[in-house]
Amino acid sequence: MTDEHLGGPTVVSAGVSKTISDTTLLAPTDLRAESGTCVVVRGRNGIGKTTLLRILAGTLEPTTGTASIDGVRLDERDAATRRRVAALLGAPTAYRDLTLADHLTLIDATWGRDVAGCAQRVADGLDALGIGDLAHRFPHELSSGQSQLFRLAMVFFRPGDLLVLDEPEQRLDTTKRALVGDLLIHRRQAGDTLLVACHDPVLTERIADVVLDLPEP
């Protein structure tokens, strides 16, 4: 949770769907997530989990229905939405000639944090995901699992109090999945709002207050 907000937002989708031509990517779906809760979205591959999360992160316009954050339409072009939403939807942009620490430093500067505390925040951010010893590596030098942890580190480092995560457990072993679960539980207990697509039943059991099984198109 960030200093700017006392708790995470309330996120609501009412009948949101997405179609392209004659193809239904997401059947009409209702969802409500409140501060300090985690909604886990489940369903078979291709049923629309990622599509729903993109709508709820404000990066995709629904064909029908509405999606809002504290009563305001979600839209990534709105600075207020961008400040509140921290999303893992595919691989974030990474620069080949910047180290892991450089990436978090860039995020820190982008959001205008105190320069004096930057180095410690960056170290803490990488240590939280167990990759502090990789701080001076480049993204292309990481293994698949390390890359996933780095992506999560970049998302957690943002000042958002709405976490939107598409299968954060991908490519992680049991120990690292447990670590990610611990971090998500901490964020939920701090008052943040969590929306997570997840295939792992163990992780789902640990973090979910509500489980939403998506309807078939």
GROMACS elastic network, one bead per residue, 0.5 to 0.9 nm:
[ bonds ]
;  ai    aj funct       b0    kb
    1     4     6  0.84125   500
    1     5     6  0.72471   500
    1     6     6  0.78029   500
    1     7     6  0.69183   500
    1     8     6  0.72575   500
    1   159     6  0.73855   500
    1   160     6  0.70861   500
    1   161     6  0.51917   500
    1   162     6  0.86805   500
    1   187     6  0.66319   500
    1   188     6  0.86918   500
    1   190     6  0.59985   500
    1   191     6  0.65321   500
    1   192     6  0.56535   500
    2     5     6  0.59768   500
    2     6     6  0.78936   500
    2     7     6  0.84471   500
    2    84     6  0.89678   500
    2   159     6  0.56109   500
    2   160     6  0.67777   500
    2   161     6  0.64924   500
    2   192     6  0.88653   500
    3     6     6  0.73064   500
    3   159     6  0.84729   500
    4   159     6  0.86055   500
    5     8     6  0.70191   500
    5     9     6  0.87788   500
    5    84     6  0.89723   500
    5   161     6  0.77033   500
    6   191     6  0.76127   500
    7    35     6  0.58123   500
    7    36     6  0.72167   500
    7   161     6  0.72945   500
    7   190     6  0.75832   500
    7   192     6  0.58541   500
    7   193     6  0.80615   500
    8    34     6  0.72139   500
    8    36     6  0.65547   500
    8    37     6  0.88195   500
    8    84     6  0.83168   500
    8   160     6  0.86112   500
    8   161     6  0.50210   500
    8   162     6  0.60612   500
    8   188     6  0.88083   500
    8   190     6  0.87503   500
    8   191     6  0.55503   500
    8   194     6  0.86340   500
    9    33     6  0.81708   500
    9    34     6  0.62869   500
    9    35     6  0.54546   500
    9    36     6  0.88344   500
    9    69     6  0.61958   500
    9    70     6  0.56371   500
    9    84     6  0.82232   500
    9   161     6  0.72374   500
    9   162     6  0.67184   500
    9   192     6  0.74459   500
    9   193     6  0.63283   500
   10    32     6  0.72299   500
   10    33     6  0.56522   500
   10    35     6  0.59471   500
   10    68     6  0.81463   500
   10    69     6  0.57719   500
   10    70     6  0.50836   500
   10    71     6  0.78842   500
   10   162     6  0.89351   500
   10   193     6  0.74234   500
   11    31     6  0.78076   500
   11    32     6  0.57204   500
   11    33     6  0.51639   500
   11    34     6  0.64293   500
   11    35     6  0.87115   500
   11    56     6  0.76407   500
   11    67     6  0.73966   500
   11    68     6  0.57283   500
   11    70     6  0.63163   500
   11    71     6  0.79359   500
   11    74     6  0.89921   500
   11   162     6  0.86433   500
   11   193     6  0.81589   500
   12    30     6  0.74758   500
   12    31     6  0.55822   500
   12    33     6  0.65463   500
   12    34     6  0.86373   500
   12    56     6  0.82192   500
   12    66     6  0.80268   500
   12    67     6  0.56464   500
   12    68     6  0.53890   500
   12    69     6  0.66755   500
   12    70     6  0.81127   500
   12    71     6  0.80030   500
   13    16     6  0.60740   500
   13    29     6  0.70552   500
   13    30     6  0.51459   500
   13    31     6  0.50234   500
   13    32     6  0.65337   500
   13    55     6  0.87764   500
   13    56     6  0.74675   500
   13    65     6  0.73146   500
   13    66     6  0.57026   500
   13    68     6  0.65374   500
   14    28     6  0.80423   500
   14    29     6  0.65821   500
   14    31     6  0.68019   500
   14    32     6  0.86302   500
   14    64     6  0.88611   500
   14    65     6  0.54386   500
   14    66     6  0.53788   500
   14    67     6  0.64727   500
   14    68     6  0.88579   500
   15    27     6  0.83658   500
   15    30     6  0.52672   500
   15    31     6  0.85944   500
   15    64     6  0.66538   500
   15    66     6  0.68098   500
   15    67     6  0.86998   500
   16    26     6  0.79351   500
   16    27     6  0.75656   500
   16    29     6  0.52481   500
   16    30     6  0.68210   500
   16    52     6  0.79677   500
   16    55     6  0.82426   500
   16    62     6  0.58332   500
   16    63     6  0.70799   500
   16    64     6  0.52196   500
   16    66     6  0.57931   500
   16    67     6  0.70458   500
   17    24     6  0.80069   500
   17    25     6  0.75394   500
   17    27     6  0.50968   500
   17    29     6  0.64741   500
   17    51     6  0.87772   500
   17    52     6  0.79203   500
   17    62     6  0.56171   500
   17    63     6  0.55735   500
   17    64     6  0.52784   500
   17    65     6  0.66657   500
   18    23     6  0.86757   500
   18    24     6  0.61764   500
   18    25     6  0.53726   500
   18    26     6  0.50014   500
   18    27     6  0.69332   500
   18    28     6  0.79101   500
   18    48     6  0.86072   500
   18    51     6  0.75948   500
   18    52     6  0.84431   500
   18    61     6  0.81156   500
   18    62     6  0.53038   500
   18    64     6  0.69090   500
   19    22     6  0.68594   500
   19    23     6  0.55227   500
   19    25     6  0.54720   500
   19    26     6  0.69117   500
   19    27     6  0.83893   500
   19    62     6  0.82988   500
   19    63     6  0.62631   500
   19    64     6  0.88490   500
   20    23     6  0.52513   500
   20    24     6  0.65416   500
   20    25     6  0.73638   500
   20    63     6  0.85966   500
   21    24     6  0.81896   500
   24    27     6  0.66543   500
   24    47     6  0.89397   500
   24    48     6  0.87306   500
   24   217     6  0.63633   500
   25    46     6  0.74863   500
   25    47     6  0.67726   500
   25    48     6  0.54808   500
   25    51     6  0.69774   500
   25   217     6  0.76962   500
   26    29     6  0.77068   500
   26    46     6  0.88244   500
   26    47     6  0.64333   500
   26    49     6  0.78501   500
   26    51     6  0.67060   500
   26    52     6  0.70318   500
   26   214     6  0.84491   500
   26   215     6  0.83011   500
   26   216     6  0.81969   500
   26   217     6  0.65411   500
   27    47     6  0.82070   500
   27    48     6  0.77268   500
   27   214     6  0.79596   500
   27   215     6  0.63622   500
   27   216     6  0.65857   500
   28    64     6  0.75770   500
   28    65     6  0.76741   500
   28   215     6  0.78861   500
   28   217     6  0.82346   500
   29    52     6  0.82947   500
   29    65     6  0.85343   500
   29   214     6  0.72844   500
   29   215     6  0.74380   500
   30    65     6  0.89885   500
   31    39     6  0.85919   500
   31   212     6  0.78395   500
   32    39     6  0.82066   500
   33    36     6  0.86884   500
   33    37     6  0.64812   500
   33    38     6  0.69696   500
   33    39     6  0.63241   500
   33   193     6  0.67713   500
   33   194     6  0.75780   500
   33   195     6  0.76027   500
   33   210     6  0.84892   500
   34    37     6  0.56905   500
   34    38     6  0.80468   500
   34    39     6  0.89932   500
   34   192     6  0.85385   500
   34   193     6  0.60994   500
   34   194     6  0.85568   500
   35    38     6  0.85803   500
   35   161     6  0.88331   500
   35   162     6  0.86627   500
   35   188     6  0.79692   500
   35   191     6  0.54883   500
   35   192     6  0.55965   500
   35   194     6  0.83403   500
   36   187     6  0.79376   500
   36   189     6  0.59334   500
   36   190     6  0.68341   500
   36   192     6  0.50217   500
   36   193     6  0.53522   500
   36   194     6  0.77684   500
   37   188     6  0.58796   500
   37   189     6  0.81083   500
   37   191     6  0.75519   500
   37   192     6  0.72063   500
   37   193     6  0.54699   500
   37   194     6  0.62595   500
   37   195     6  0.86744   500
   37   207     6  0.88365   500
   37   208     6  0.76898   500
   37   209     6  0.60067   500
   37   210     6  0.80214   500
   38   184     6  0.87371   500
   38   185     6  0.87098   500
   38   188     6  0.68037   500
   38   192     6  0.85967   500
   38   193     6  0.61561   500
   38   195     6  0.58663   500
   38   196     6  0.73651   500
   38   207     6  0.65323   500
   38   208     6  0.51573   500
   38   209     6  0.53235   500
   38   210     6  0.65545   500
   38   211     6  0.86038   500
   39   193     6  0.84130   500
   39   194     6  0.62056   500
   39   195     6  0.50382   500
   39   196     6  0.63085   500
   39   197     6  0.85164   500
   39   207     6  0.84209   500
   39   208     6  0.57057   500
   39   209     6  0.60487   500
   39   211     6  0.57552   500
   39   212     6  0.69944   500
   40   194     6  0.81384   500
   40   195     6  0.60135   500
   40   197     6  0.55897   500
   40   198     6  0.65228   500
   40   204     6  0.67228   500
   40   207     6  0.80058   500
   40   208     6  0.56823   500
   40   209     6  0.78300   500
   40   210     6  0.62944   500
   40   212     6  0.61288   500
   40   213     6  0.85415   500
   41    49     6  0.65864   500
   41    52     6  0.89346   500
   41    53     6  0.88038   500
   41   195     6  0.73749   500
   41   196     6  0.59902   500
   41   198     6  0.65167   500
   41   199     6  0.88828   500
   41   210     6  0.86214   500
   41   211     6  0.60017   500
   41   213     6  0.60758   500
   41   214     6  0.70739   500
   42    49     6  0.69906   500
   42   196     6  0.87738   500
   42   197     6  0.60447   500
   42   198     6  0.62091   500
   42   199     6  0.67958   500
   42   211     6  0.71537   500
   42   212     6  0.60618   500
   42   214     6  0.63016   500
   43    46     6  0.82662   500
   43    47     6  0.62384   500
   43    48     6  0.79942   500
   43    49     6  0.70324   500
   43   197     6  0.86922   500
   43   198     6  0.87926   500
   43   199     6  0.81149   500
   43   212     6  0.84950   500
   43   213     6  0.56474   500
   43   214     6  0.56266   500
   43   215     6  0.80875   500
   43   216     6  0.88065   500
   44    47     6  0.57231   500
   44    48     6  0.85399   500
   44    49     6  0.85498   500
   44   199     6  0.88709   500
   44   214     6  0.85736   500
   45    48     6  0.77096   500
   45    49     6  0.80274   500
   46    49     6  0.75166   500
   46    50     6  0.85913   500
   47    50     6  0.86666   500
   47    51     6  0.87333   500
   47   214     6  0.70319   500
   47   215     6  0.77296   500
   47   216     6  0.66241   500
   47   217     6  0.73772   500
   48    52     6  0.60542   500
   48    53     6  0.85928   500
   48   214     6  0.75508   500
   49    52     6  0.52529   500
   49    53     6  0.63089   500
   49    54     6  0.86949   500
   49   166     6  0.79335   500
   49   197     6  0.63866   500
   49   214     6  0.74538   500
   50    53     6  0.50614   500
   50    54     6  0.61096   500
   50    55     6  0.86198   500
   50    89     6  0.73198   500
   50   166     6  0.64370   500
   50   197     6  0.74879   500
   51    54     6  0.51513   500
   51    55     6  0.63319   500
   51    56     6  0.87178   500
   51    60     6  0.77012   500
   52    55     6  0.51232   500
   52    56     6  0.62222   500
   52    57     6  0.86213   500
   52    60     6  0.86423   500
   52    62     6  0.86715   500
   53    57     6  0.60248   500
   53    58     6  0.85587   500
   53    59     6  0.88062   500
   53    60     6  0.88273   500
   53    87     6  0.87833   500
   53    89     6  0.78338   500
   53   164     6  0.65993   500
   53   165     6  0.77119   500
   53   166     6  0.72870   500
   53   195     6  0.75135   500
   53   196     6  0.80247   500
   53   197     6  0.78545   500
   54    57     6  0.50219   500
   54    58     6  0.62594   500
   54    59     6  0.53060   500
   54    60     6  0.54255   500
   54    61     6  0.84886   500
   54    87     6  0.87404   500
   54    89     6  0.72253   500
   54   164     6  0.84357   500
   55    58     6  0.51578   500
   55    59     6  0.58782   500
   55    61     6  0.60574   500
   55    62     6  0.63729   500
   55    67     6  0.70744   500
   55    74     6  0.77786   500
   55    75     6  0.87215   500
   56    59     6  0.76630   500
   56    60     6  0.80245   500
   56    67     6  0.62911   500
   56    68     6  0.76368   500
   56    69     6  0.84298   500
   56    74     6  0.68298   500
   56    75     6  0.89360   500
   56   164     6  0.77915   500
   56   195     6  0.85405   500
   57    60     6  0.77365   500
   57    74     6  0.68744   500
   57    75     6  0.76307   500
   57    76     6  0.72567   500
   57    81     6  0.82201   500
   57    82     6  0.87152   500
   57    85     6  0.64292   500
   57    86     6  0.80750   500
   57    87     6  0.68227   500
   57   162     6  0.86160   500
   57   163     6  0.87234   500
   57   164     6  0.65998   500
   58    61     6  0.72663   500
   58    67     6  0.81281   500
   58    68     6  0.87014   500
   58    73     6  0.81591   500
   58    77     6  0.82197   500
   58    78     6  0.89999   500
   58    81     6  0.74762   500
   58    82     6  0.85491   500
   58    85     6  0.85242   500
   59    74     6  0.81933   500
   59    75     6  0.64975   500
   59    76     6  0.55619   500
   59    77     6  0.84883   500
   60    75     6  0.81235   500
   60    76     6  0.86550   500
   61    64     6  0.87648   500
   61    66     6  0.89240   500
   61    67     6  0.89410   500
   61    74     6  0.88880   500
   61    75     6  0.82229   500
   62    65     6  0.66136   500
   62    66     6  0.71760   500
   62    67     6  0.81131   500
   66    73     6  0.73226   500
   66    74     6  0.86472   500
   67    71     6  0.86836   500
   67    72     6  0.82443   500
   67    73     6  0.58902   500
   67    74     6  0.59783   500
   68    71     6  0.52942   500
   68    74     6  0.50175   500
   68    75     6  0.87625   500
   69    72     6  0.52061   500
   69    73     6  0.63195   500
   69    74     6  0.59729   500
   69    81     6  0.79058   500
   70    73     6  0.84746   500
   71    74     6  0.89524   500
   72    75     6  0.89041   500
   73    81     6  0.88986   500
   74    77     6  0.89454   500
   74    78     6  0.79896   500
   74    81     6  0.64714   500
   75    78     6  0.55573   500
   75    79     6  0.87035   500
   75    80     6  0.89556   500
   75    81     6  0.62856   500
   75    82     6  0.81130   500
   76    79     6  0.71933   500
   76    80     6  0.84853   500
   76    81     6  0.57954   500
   76    82     6  0.56136   500
   76    85     6  0.86125   500
   77    80     6  0.87373   500
   77    81     6  0.75840   500
   77    82     6  0.74021   500
   78    81     6  0.53474   500
   78    82     6  0.64716   500
   78    83     6  0.88376   500
   79    82     6  0.50575   500
   79    83     6  0.61685   500
   79    84     6  0.87473   500
   80    83     6  0.52000   500
   80    84     6  0.64128   500
   80    85     6  0.87222   500
   81    84     6  0.53045   500
   81    85     6  0.60102   500
   81   160     6  0.89902   500
   82    85     6  0.53726   500
   82    86     6  0.76283   500
   82   160     6  0.78178   500
   83    86     6  0.78469   500
   83   111     6  0.85392   500
   83   158     6  0.81726   500
   83   159     6  0.64767   500
   83   160     6  0.56630   500
   83   161     6  0.84197   500
   84   158     6  0.88495   500
   84   159     6  0.68477   500
   84   161     6  0.53443   500
   84   162     6  0.58099   500
   84   163     6  0.85198   500
   85   158     6  0.84702   500
   85   159     6  0.81155   500
   85   161     6  0.64422   500
   85   163     6  0.61496   500
   85   164     6  0.72207   500
   86   155     6  0.55934   500
   86   156     6  0.71437   500
   86   157     6  0.86145   500
   86   158     6  0.61827   500
   86   159     6  0.74072   500
   86   161     6  0.72584   500
   86   162     6  0.61140   500
   86   163     6  0.50420   500
   86   164     6  0.62698   500
   86   165     6  0.83416   500
   87   155     6  0.61909   500
   87   156     6  0.87820   500
   87   160     6  0.87096   500
   87   162     6  0.80934   500
   87   163     6  0.57763   500
   87   165     6  0.56765   500
   87   166     6  0.81025   500
   88    91     6  0.71947   500
   88    92     6  0.71560   500
   88   151     6  0.74428   500
   88   152     6  0.71695   500
   88   154     6  0.89899   500
   88   155     6  0.64686   500
   88   163     6  0.81561   500
   88   164     6  0.62502   500
   88   166     6  0.59023   500
   88   167     6  0.84855   500
   88   168     6  0.76407   500
   89    92     6  0.75811   500
   89   164     6  0.77744   500
   89   165     6  0.64992   500
   89   166     6  0.55447   500
   89   167     6  0.86903   500
   90   166     6  0.74635   500
   91    94     6  0.82943   500
   91   148     6  0.84371   500
   91   151     6  0.69225   500
   92   151     6  0.65683   500
   92   154     6  0.82463   500
   92   155     6  0.86550   500
   94    97     6  0.89765   500
   94    98     6  0.79456   500
   94   103     6  0.75515   500
   94   139     6  0.69847   500
   94   151     6  0.89439   500
   95    98     6  0.54839   500
   95    99     6  0.81418   500
   95   103     6  0.78933   500
   95   138     6  0.82822   500
   95   139     6  0.74753   500
   96    99     6  0.78651   500
   96   138     6  0.63691   500
   96   139     6  0.63669   500
   96   140     6  0.66675   500
   97   138     6  0.67021   500
   97   139     6  0.84877   500
   98   101     6  0.79189   500
   98   102     6  0.54838   500
   98   103     6  0.63910   500
   98   136     6  0.87220   500
   98   137     6  0.83932   500
   98   138     6  0.61052   500
   98   139     6  0.77923   500
   99   103     6  0.63719   500
   99   104     6  0.89239   500
   99   134     6  0.87503   500
   99   135     6  0.66386   500
   99   136     6  0.52079   500
   99   137     6  0.52161   500
   99   139     6  0.67292   500
  100   103     6  0.52465   500
  100   104     6  0.66650   500
  100   105     6  0.87344   500
  100   126     6  0.82625   500
  100   134     6  0.72165   500
  100   135     6  0.51164   500
  100   136     6  0.61470   500
  100   137     6  0.61575   500
  100   138     6  0.61336   500
  100   139     6  0.66086   500
  100   150     6  0.73384   500
  101   104     6  0.53274   500
  101   105     6  0.61192   500
  101   106     6  0.86379   500
  101   119     6  0.85372   500
  101   122     6  0.62970   500
  101   123     6  0.75452   500
  101   126     6  0.78443   500
  101   132     6  0.88262   500
  101   134     6  0.85088   500
  101   136     6  0.63272   500
  101   137     6  0.83024   500
  102   106     6  0.61440   500
  102   107     6  0.87193   500
  102   122     6  0.87037   500
  102   135     6  0.82879   500
  102   136     6  0.81707   500
  103   106     6  0.51268   500
  103   107     6  0.64269   500
  103   108     6  0.86919   500
  103   154     6  0.76434   500
  104   107     6  0.50061   500
  104   108     6  0.60911   500
  104   109     6  0.86263   500
  104   118     6  0.89717   500
  104   121     6  0.87275   500
  104   122     6  0.59015   500
  104   125     6  0.79923   500
  104   126     6  0.85767   500
  104   153     6  0.81604   500
  104   154     6  0.63504   500
  104   157     6  0.71132   500
  104   158     6  0.89032   500
  105   109     6  0.62098   500
  105   110     6  0.85492   500
  105   118     6  0.67540   500
  105   119     6  0.75938   500
  105   121     6  0.87099   500
  105   122     6  0.64694   500
  106   109     6  0.51637   500
  106   110     6  0.60689   500
  106   111     6  0.88031   500
  107   110     6  0.50047   500
  107   111     6  0.64708   500
  107   112     6  0.88208   500
  107   154     6  0.77861   500
  107   157     6  0.75168   500
  107   158     6  0.69255   500
  108   111     6  0.55705   500
  108   112     6  0.65511   500
  108   113     6  0.57787   500
  108   114     6  0.83697   500
  108   115     6  0.83138   500
  108   118     6  0.68341   500
  108   121     6  0.84607   500
  108   122     6  0.81345   500
  108   157     6  0.78508   500
  108   158     6  0.77606   500
  109   112     6  0.50591   500
  109   113     6  0.60534   500
  109   114     6  0.82417   500
  109   115     6  0.75563   500
  109   118     6  0.83423   500
  110   113     6  0.79080   500
  111   158     6  0.79905   500
  111   159     6  0.76352   500
  112   115     6  0.81874   500
  113   116     6  0.88292   500
  113   117     6  0.81324   500
  113   118     6  0.74860   500
  114   117     6  0.58531   500
  114   118     6  0.66505   500
  115   118     6  0.52019   500
  115   119     6  0.82053   500
  116   119     6  0.75790   500
  116   120     6  0.87350   500
  117   120     6  0.56610   500
  117   121     6  0.62565   500
  117   122     6  0.87618   500
  118   121     6  0.51246   500
  118   122     6  0.60995   500
  118   123     6  0.85833   500
  119   122     6  0.51953   500
  119   123     6  0.62013   500
  119   124     6  0.86114   500
  120   123     6  0.50710   500
  120   124     6  0.60599   500
  120   125     6  0.84514   500
  121   124     6  0.50616   500
  121   125     6  0.59682   500
  121   126     6  0.86823   500
  121   157     6  0.87024   500
  122   125     6  0.50137   500
  122   126     6  0.63317   500
  122   127     6  0.85087   500
  122   132     6  0.89582   500
  122   135     6  0.88165   500
  122   157     6  0.82942   500
  123   126     6  0.54014   500
  123   127     6  0.60359   500
  123   128     6  0.85710   500
  123   132     6  0.63124   500
  123   135     6  0.77458   500
  124   128     6  0.60053   500
  124   129     6  0.89257   500
  124   132     6  0.77453   500
  125   128     6  0.53527   500
  125   129     6  0.71401   500
  125   131     6  0.89193   500
  125   132     6  0.79999   500
  125   153     6  0.62630   500
  125   154     6  0.82616   500
  125   156     6  0.77676   500
  125   157     6  0.63950   500
  126   129     6  0.55441   500
  126   130     6  0.64618   500
  126   131     6  0.52732   500
  126   133     6  0.83002   500
  126   134     6  0.82312   500
  126   135     6  0.71416   500
  126   149     6  0.87407   500
  126   150     6  0.76349   500
  126   153     6  0.62142   500
  126   154     6  0.87959   500
  127   131     6  0.55543   500
  127   133     6  0.78831   500
  128   131     6  0.76106   500
  128   132     6  0.78603   500
  128   153     6  0.78598   500
  128   179     6  0.85920   500
  128   183     6  0.80337   500
  129   132     6  0.76650   500
  129   149     6  0.61057   500
  129   150     6  0.76962   500
  129   152     6  0.78193   500
  129   153     6  0.64544   500
  129   176     6  0.81536   500
  129   179     6  0.72881   500
  129   180     6  0.74081   500
  129   183     6  0.85619   500
  130   133     6  0.78723   500
  130   134     6  0.89597   500
  130   149     6  0.80170   500
  130   176     6  0.83734   500
  130   179     6  0.85215   500
  131   134     6  0.53190   500
  131   135     6  0.70030   500
  131   146     6  0.74112   500
  131   149     6  0.74454   500
  131   150     6  0.75365   500
  131   153     6  0.89495   500
  132   135     6  0.54176   500
  132   136     6  0.89437   500
  133   136     6  0.78589   500
  133   137     6  0.88290   500
  134   137     6  0.54034   500
  134   138     6  0.85245   500
  134   142     6  0.84788   500
  134   146     6  0.89115   500
  135   138     6  0.83769   500
  137   140     6  0.82751   500
  137   141     6  0.63724   500
  137   142     6  0.76032   500
  138   141     6  0.54406   500
  138   142     6  0.72981   500
  139   142     6  0.56508   500
  139   143     6  0.89651   500
  139   146     6  0.89960   500
  139   147     6  0.69382   500
  139   150     6  0.81612   500
  140   143     6  0.82336   500
  140   147     6  0.84291   500
  141   147     6  0.88903   500
  142   145     6  0.79122   500
  142   146     6  0.55511   500
  142   147     6  0.56525   500
  142   150     6  0.88780   500
  143   146     6  0.50890   500
  143   147     6  0.60078   500
  143   148     6  0.86886   500
  144   147     6  0.51357   500
  144   148     6  0.64766   500
  144   149     6  0.89064   500
  144   171     6  0.64409   500
  144   172     6  0.84152   500
  145   148     6  0.51703   500
  145   149     6  0.64281   500
  145   150     6  0.87143   500
  145   170     6  0.79428   500
  145   171     6  0.50872   500
  145   172     6  0.53098   500
  145   173     6  0.78511   500
  145   176     6  0.88097   500
  146   149     6  0.50791   500
  146   150     6  0.61628   500
  146   151     6  0.86637   500
  146   171     6  0.86990   500
  146   172     6  0.83132   500
  147   150     6  0.50118   500
  147   151     6  0.62256   500
  147   152     6  0.86642   500
  147   171     6  0.89228   500
  148   151     6  0.50807   500
  148   152     6  0.62779   500
  148   153     6  0.85915   500
  148   168     6  0.76890   500
  148   169     6  0.83277   500
  148   170     6  0.72279   500
  148   171     6  0.69053   500
  148   172     6  0.74887   500
  149   152     6  0.50545   500
  149   153     6  0.60892   500
  149   154     6  0.87387   500
  149   168     6  0.87116   500
  149   172     6  0.81417   500
  149   176     6  0.84793   500
  149   180     6  0.86942   500
  150   154     6  0.63464   500
  150   155     6  0.87560   500
  151   154     6  0.52533   500
  151   155     6  0.64432   500
  151   156     6  0.87559   500
  152   155     6  0.50564   500
  152   156     6  0.60383   500
  152   157     6  0.83885   500
  152   165     6  0.88254   500
  152   168     6  0.73570   500
  152   180     6  0.86742   500
  153   156     6  0.51834   500
  153   157     6  0.59706   500
  153   158     6  0.88560   500
  154   157     6  0.51361   500
  154   158     6  0.67229   500
  155   158     6  0.55780   500
  155   159     6  0.88361   500
  155   160     6  0.85455   500
  155   163     6  0.81292   500
  155   165     6  0.89114   500
  156   159     6  0.78202   500
  156   160     6  0.80241   500
  156   163     6  0.81037   500
  157   160     6  0.84450   500
  158   161     6  0.88611   500
  160   163     6  0.68851   500
  160   192     6  0.84640   500
  161   187     6  0.83988   500
  161   191     6  0.79355   500
  161   193     6  0.62883   500
  161   194     6  0.83333   500
  162   192     6  0.59569   500
  162   194     6  0.58919   500
  162   195     6  0.77004   500
  163   187     6  0.88592   500
  163   192     6  0.74625   500
  163   193     6  0.62825   500
  163   195     6  0.61320   500
  163   196     6  0.78469   500
  164   193     6  0.86201   500
  164   194     6  0.61699   500
  164   196     6  0.58944   500
  164   197     6  0.83932   500
  165   168     6  0.59310   500
  165   194     6  0.79153   500
  165   195     6  0.63339   500
  165   197     6  0.63748   500
  165   198     6  0.85683   500
  166   169     6  0.87064   500
  166   170     6  0.89450   500
  166   195     6  0.84838   500
  166   196     6  0.59030   500
  166   198     6  0.70104   500
  167   170     6  0.57673   500
  167   196     6  0.68758   500
  167   197     6  0.51628   500
  167   199     6  0.69792   500
  167   200     6  0.86211   500
  168   171     6  0.86873   500
  168   172     6  0.85342   500
  168   177     6  0.83770   500
  168   180     6  0.78526   500
  168   196     6  0.78173   500
  168   197     6  0.78788   500
  168   198     6  0.72818   500
  169   172     6  0.56501   500
  169   173     6  0.82930   500
  169   176     6  0.82306   500
  169   177     6  0.57250   500
  169   180     6  0.76073   500
  169   181     6  0.88755   500
  169   198     6  0.73098   500
  169   199     6  0.81755   500
  169   200     6  0.74037   500
  169   203     6  0.82109   500
  170   173     6  0.87326   500
  170   177     6  0.86908   500
  170   198     6  0.89211   500
  170   199     6  0.89564   500
  172   175     6  0.78884   500
  172   176     6  0.57003   500
  172   177     6  0.58722   500
  173   176     6  0.54483   500
  173   177     6  0.61109   500
  173   178     6  0.86798   500
  174   177     6  0.50976   500
  174   178     6  0.62427   500
  174   179     6  0.87396   500
  175   178     6  0.51834   500
  175   179     6  0.64016   500
  175   180     6  0.88659   500
  176   180     6  0.62271   500
  176   181     6  0.84835   500
  177   180     6  0.51127   500
  177   181     6  0.61192   500
  177   182     6  0.86541   500
  177   203     6  0.73176   500
  178   182     6  0.62333   500
  178   183     6  0.87851   500
  178   203     6  0.74177   500
  179   182     6  0.50703   500
  179   183     6  0.64335   500
  179   184     6  0.87520   500
  180   183     6  0.51134   500
  180   184     6  0.62078   500
  180   185     6  0.86047   500
  180   203     6  0.88752   500
  181   184     6  0.51215   500
  181   185     6  0.61272   500
  181   186     6  0.85517   500
  181   203     6  0.63497   500
  181   204     6  0.88911   500
  181   206     6  0.70260   500
  181   207     6  0.66661   500
  182   185     6  0.51834   500
  182   186     6  0.61931   500
  182   187     6  0.87468   500
  182   206     6  0.88068   500
  182   207     6  0.86053   500
  183   186     6  0.50238   500
  183   187     6  0.62608   500
  183   188     6  0.86404   500
  184   187     6  0.50847   500
  184   188     6  0.61549   500
  184   189     6  0.85640   500
  184   194     6  0.79670   500
  184   207     6  0.69767   500
  185   188     6  0.50343   500
  185   189     6  0.60783   500
  185   190     6  0.85123   500
  185   206     6  0.79730   500
  185   207     6  0.60356   500
  186   189     6  0.51102   500
  186   190     6  0.61336   500
  186   191     6  0.88341   500
  187   191     6  0.65955   500
  187   192     6  0.55967   500
  187   193     6  0.80303   500
  187   194     6  0.82228   500
  188   191     6  0.52581   500
  188   192     6  0.50253   500
  188   193     6  0.63839   500
  188   194     6  0.68890   500
  188   207     6  0.84314   500
  189   192     6  0.72757   500
  194   208     6  0.89723   500
  196   204     6  0.89277   500
  196   208     6  0.86969   500
  198   201     6  0.78356   500
  198   203     6  0.77723   500
  198   204     6  0.66715   500
  199   203     6  0.84115   500
  199   204     6  0.77435   500
  200   203     6  0.54451   500
  200   204     6  0.60876   500
  200   205     6  0.86576   500
  201   205     6  0.60414   500
  201   206     6  0.86433   500
  202   205     6  0.52128   500
  202   206     6  0.64447   500
  202   207     6  0.89676   500
  203   206     6  0.51015   500
  203   207     6  0.62714   500
  203   208     6  0.82388   500
  204   207     6  0.54814   500
  204   208     6  0.55062   500
  204   211     6  0.80988   500
  205   208     6  0.59532   500
  205   209     6  0.86732   500
  206   209     6  0.88933   500
  208   211     6  0.63428   500
